[in-house]
């Protein structure tokens, strides 16, 4: 174990941390996009149903 290259473990750890961070930011981006879409739909709900609700 002492003779093994420590860089491989560092690369693996860094890759794992980057994957977790990327997934977190991906879900944040999806959440923001979903909120924007829901707000746009609610803003135009009167146009969608032909003025029934407005």
C-alpha positions as CSV (number, residue, x, y, z in Angstrom):
1,X,0.0,0.0,0.0
2,X,2.9,2.4,0.7
3,X,4.2,2.0,-2.8
4,X,1.0,3.0,-4.6
5,X,0.6,6.3,-6.3
6,X,-1.4,8.7,-4.1
7,X,-2.4,10.7,-7.1
8,X,-4.9,8.1,-8.2
9,X,-6.8,8.3,-4.9
10,X,-6.7,12.1,-5.1
11,X,-8.1,12.0,-8.7
12,X,-10.9,9.6,-7.6
13,X,-11.8,11.7,-4.6
14,X,-11.8,14.9,-6.7
15,X,-13.9,13.2,-9.4
16,X,-16.4,12.1,-6.7
17,X,-16.7,15.5,-5.2
18,X,-17.1,17.2,-8.6
19,X,-19.9,14.7,-9.5
20,X,-21.8,15.6,-6.3
21,X,-21.3,19.3,-6.9
22,X,-22.4,19.0,-10.5
23,X,-25.5,17.1,-9.5
24,X,-26.4,19.7,-6.9
25,X,-26.1,22.5,-9.4
26,X,-28.0,20.5,-12.1
27,X,-30.9,20.1,-9.7
28,X,-30.8,23.8,-8.8
29,X,-30.9,24.7,-12.5
30,X,-33.9,22.4,-13.0
31,X,-35.7,23.8,-10.1
32,X,-35.2,27.4,-11.3
33,X,-36.4,26.4,-14.8
34,X,-39.4,24.7,-13.4
35,X,-40.3,27.7,-11.3
36,X,-40.0,30.0,-14.4
37,X,-42.2,27.7,-16.4
38,X,-44.9,27.5,-13.7
39,X,-44.9,31.3,-13.3
40,X,-45.2,31.7,-17.0
41,X,-48.2,29.3,-17.1
42,X,-49.9,31.0,-14.2
43,X,-49.3,34.4,-15.7
44,X,-51.0,33.3,-18.9
45,X,-53.7,31.1,-17.5
46,X,-56.4,33.5,-18.7
47,X,-55.2,33.3,-22.3
48,X,-55.0,29.6,-22.1
49,X,-58.6,29.1,-21.1
50,X,-60.0,31.9,-23.1
51,X,-60.7,34.4,-20.4
52,X,-62.7,32.1,-18.1
53,X,-60.5,32.7,-15.1
54,X,-59.5,36.4,-15.7
